[in-house]
Amino acid sequence: MTKDRLPVHVAIIMDGNGRWAKARGMGRTQGHLEGVKRVEEIIKAARNAGIKFLTIYAFSTENWTRPHEEVSMIMRTFIQVLGQKARDLCKNGVAIRFIGRRQGVPSEVLEAMDKAAALVPDPHLMTLNVAFNYGARGEIVDAAKNLAVQAADGRVKPEDIDEKAFSACLYTKGQPDPDLLIRTSGEERISNFLLWQLSYAELYLTEKCWPEFTEEEFLKALSVYAQRERRWGGVKIN
């Protein structure tokens, strides 16, 4: 698999922690903890493979409706993992960015996120986007509000607003759109994830739950992608 056949940007919906745990007679907490191990493994695998951008769906705006105990555990684990792993990722050339709304996120979580995002890797080998308190419809609304304010202030003319201007107001501004979307656990939906950015992404769906999605499975997804002939409305891309 040559580097010119690899995706530049990979997005992942990490699904199935709870189902994986339930199938083994474990609590959902154990499923999430196993899922964290896979996150570490896949970040390393992506960096080693030469992927430049990796976006993971860590916590959606809808996930707040889960049981309070589960949400609290996720928040504690998130803070702990960032505290333990952010510097190691930086040393290994990975810059961490967070996409999503900050409103409603506990202050201690925001503090951990800000500390991780402030780290500057040298060399900068990969950008890891962590979608936290994220919803794609909300992102699109925020972008539209941003453009509306710019138009009201006279910084942009309504007739000059195009796809490029809109993309520049998204959370992922300045980054290429994902080439490949991976979703685990057998589900076949986008789940309010990167709706604008995924317009022409290749999809890779697997029955494996996230705790089962190893480096081998990730490399398999990259191999499948490399064998595809991408087209943009019928025009060959690769």
C-alpha positions in Angstrom: 0.0 0.0 0.0 1.8 3.1 -1.2 1.4 6.5 0.5 -0.2 8.1 -2.5 -3.1 5.7 -2.0 -3.6 6.5 1.6 -6.3 8.9 2.9 -5.0 12.2 4.1 -7.8 12.6 6.6 -9.6 9.7 8.4 -12.7 10.2 10.5 -14.0 7.5 12.9 -17.3 6.9 14.7 -16.2 4.8 17.6 -19.4 2.8 18.3 -20.2 -0.3 20.3 -18.5 0.0 23.7 -21.6 -0.7 25.6 -22.8 -3.6 23.4 -19.3 -5.1 23.6 -19.4 -5.1 27.4 -23.0 -6.3 27.6 -22.2 -9.3 25.4 -19.4 -10.3 27.8 -21.5 -9.8 31.0 -19.6 -6.6 31.9 -20.9 -3.1 32.8 -20.8 -0.3 30.3 -18.0 1.3 32.2 -15.6 -1.6 31.3 -16.6 -1.2 27.7 -15.6 2.5 27.7 -12.3 1.7 29.4 -11.5 -0.9 26.8 -12.5 1.6 24.1 -9.9 4.0 25.5 -7.2 1.4 24.9 -8.2 1.1 21.2 -8.1 4.9 20.8 -4.4 4.9 21.9 -3.7 2.0 19.5 -5.4 3.6 16.5 -3.8 7.0 17.0 -0.4 5.3 17.0 -1.3 3.2 14.0 -2.6 6.2 12.1 0.5 8.3 12.8 2.8 5.4 11.8 0.9 4.9 8.6 1.4 8.6 7.7 -2.2 9.8 8.1 -2.1 13.6 8.5 -5.5 14.2 10.1 -7.5 11.8 12.3 -10.9 12.9 13.7 -12.6 10.8 16.4 -16.1 11.1 17.6 -15.6 11.1 21.4 -18.8 12.6 22.8 -21.8 13.9 21.0 -24.2 16.6 22.1 -26.8 13.8 22.3 -24.6 11.7 24.7 -25.6 14.0 27.6 -28.9 12.2 27.8 -27.2 9.0 28.9 -27.4 7.9 32.6 -25.7 10.4 34.9 -23.4 7.8 36.3 -22.2 6.9 32.8 -21.6 10.5 31.8 -19.8 11.3 35.0 -17.5 8.3 34.4 -16.8 9.4 30.9 -15.9 12.9 32.0 -13.5 11.6 34.7 -11.9 9.2 32.3 -11.5 11.9 29.7 -9.8 14.2 32.1 -7.5 11.4 33.4 -6.6 10.2 29.9 -5.8 13.7 28.7 -3.6 14.3 31.7 -1.7 11.1 31.2 -1.4 10.9 27.4 -1.4 14.4 25.9 2.3 15.1 26.5 3.2 11.6 25.1 1.2 12.3 22.0 2.9 15.7 21.6 6.4 14.1 22.0 5.4 11.7 19.2 4.4 14.4 16.8 0.6 14.5 17.4 -1.2 17.8 17.9 -4.5 17.6 19.7 -7.4 19.8 18.6 -11.0 19.8 20.0 -14.1 20.4 17.9 -17.5 21.0 19.3 -19.3 23.5 21.5 -17.7 24.6 24.8 -21.0 25.6 26.3 -22.3 23.1 28.9 -18.9 21.3 29.2 -17.7 21.1 32.9 -15.0 23.6 33.7 -12.5 20.9 34.8 -13.0 19.2 31.4 -12.4 22.4 29.5 -9.3 23.0 31.5 -7.9 19.6 30.6 -8.8 20.2 26.9 -7.1 23.6 26.9 -3.9 22.2 28.4 -3.8 19.4 25.8 -4.5 21.8 22.9 -1.7 24.2 24.0 1.0 21.6 23.5 2.9 22.1 20.3 4.6 19.0 18.8 7.9 19.2 17.0 7.9 17.8 14.4 4.2 18.0 13.7 3.3 14.7 12.1 -0.4 14.4 12.6 -3.4 16.4 13.9 -5.9 14.6 16.1 -9.3 16.2 16.1 -11.3 15.1 19.2 -15.0 15.8 18.6 -16.3 16.5 22.1 -19.8 17.9 22.8 -20.1 17.8 19.1 -23.0 17.8 16.7 -22.8 18.5 13.0 -26.1 20.3 12.8 -25.0 22.6 15.6 -21.7 23.2 13.8 -23.5 24.2 10.6 -25.7 26.5 12.6 -22.7 28.1 14.3 -21.0 28.6 10.9 -24.2 30.3 9.5 -24.4 32.6 12.6 -20.7 33.5 12.1 -21.3 34.4 8.5 -24.4 36.4 9.4 -22.4 38.4 11.9 -19.7 39.1 9.3 -22.4 40.2 6.8 -24.1 42.4 9.3 -20.7 44.0 10.2 -19.9 44.6 6.5 -16.9 42.2 6.5 -18.4 40.0 3.9 -21.1 40.6 1.2 -23.9 38.1 1.1 -23.3 37.5 -2.6 -19.7 36.6 -1.9 -20.6 33.7 0.5 -19.7 30.4 -1.2 -18.7 26.9 -0.1 -15.2 28.1 0.6 -16.4 30.9 2.9 -18.7 28.6 4.7 -16.0 25.9 5.2 -13.8 28.6 6.7 -16.4 29.0 9.5 -16.6 25.3 10.4 -14.8 23.8 13.4 -12.4 22.1 11.0 -11.4 25.2 9.1 -8.1 25.0 7.4 -8.1 21.2 7.3 -9.0 19.0 4.3 -12.3 17.1 4.4 -12.1 13.5 5.5 -11.3 11.0 2.7 -12.4 8.0 4.7 -15.1 7.5 7.4 -14.9 4.4 9.5 -17.8 3.3 11.6 -17.7 0.3 14.0 -20.4 -2.0 15.5 -22.4 -2.6 12.4 -24.4 0.6 12.4 -25.0 2.2 9.0 -25.6 5.9 9.7 -23.6 9.1 10.1 -25.1 10.1 13.5 -24.8 13.8 13.1 -21.1 13.6 12.5 -19.3 16.0 10.1 -22.3 16.3 7.8 -20.8 19.0 5.6 -17.2 17.6 5.5 -18.2 14.0 4.7 -20.0 14.9 1.4 -17.5 12.8 -0.7 -15.9 10.6 1.9 -15.5 6.9 1.3 -17.4 4.8 3.9 -16.0 1.7 5.7 -18.5 0.0 7.9 -17.5 -3.0 10.1 -19.4 -5.3 12.4 -16.5 -5.1 14.9 -17.4 -3.1 18.1 -14.9 -0.4 18.9 -13.1 -2.4 21.7 -12.4 -5.0 19.0 -11.1 -2.5 16.4 -7.4 -3.2 16.6 -4.5 -1.8 14.6 -4.9 -4.8 12.2 -8.6 -3.8 11.6 -7.5 -0.2 11.0 -4.9 -1.2 8.5 -7.5 -3.4 6.8 -9.7 -0.3 6.4 -6.9 1.6 4.9 -6.2 -1.2 2.5 -9.8 -1.4 1.3 -9.7 2.4 0.8 -6.5 2.2 -1.3 -8.2 -0.3 -3.7 -11.1 2.0 -4.4 -11.4 4.4 -7.3 -12.7 7.7 -5.9 -14.9 9.8 -8.1 -16.3 13.3 -7.6 -19.6 13.4 -9.3 -18.3 10.9 -11.9 -14.8 12.4 -12.2 -11.9 10.2 -11.1 -10.1 11.5 -8.1 -7.2 9.1 -7.6 
